[in-house]
């Protein structure tokens, strides 16, 4: 119980720092998810940007506090933008890799493996994407092995979320099934992890904090909006209003 309350407080502290510091998060992301991602980041207190124009992306990334690289729209323009963005971010700022749908496309999977070698702070992915990236199912200590081998935090999301940096592990049981029925929810969640990385220097703690907060917001939203349409907006409202008391009452981490 003590560890759970401690992590609930970490999540509350990270949320407070995001609101206080308004970190800039540059998102190279799925075209379907852009507006939703921006609105969720704004509700959390972060400042989003989305440009992929080659003549300006380096400047945007250079002025950002964290970067999201999402492969949901795998066109030539975004692939070029990713390269330019990672050249600009270097080792100075944290970035999140979200290898969307790599299980459906060998080209995406190969590109994701190249990106993994460029040193993201966090990889957030689902079970099918994990299997495509790691060439094994996420059972046993597979998540910890992938994290340790690549010196990265792996955030495996699903019915429960598992977060490992190879040495530490957390299982997060917060969330609601409606989150899986909102287009762009995972993409927005990855951007929210990036916002947490901008204010918390420990990538494992930042990732756990973001996923706990989003999961609790999902539970709160589902109580008032038990269908996908209204839920999509209510979870943004719930995240905006989320406080330490709610996190302490609802966080379920083992």
QUICOR-V86115 format. One record per run of one state. SS is the DSSP state (H for helix, E for strand, - for the rest). FROM is the first residue (numbers start at 1). TO is the last residue. Records with the same first field share a line. If there is no record, write none. Layout:
BEGIN
SS=FROM-TO, FROM-TO
END
This chain:
BEGIN
-=1-1, 22-23, 29-30, 45-46, 50-56, 64-65, 71-75, 90-93, 99-101, 105-105, 117-121, 126-126, 135-141, 151-152, 157-160, 165-168, 173-176, 182-184, 200-202, 225-227, 242-243, 251-252, 254-254
H=2-21, 31-44, 57-63, 76-89, 102-104, 106-116, 127-134, 142-150, 177-181, 185-199, 203-224, 228-241, 244-250
E=24-28, 47-49, 66-70, 94-98, 122-125, 153-156, 161-164, 169-172, 253-253
END
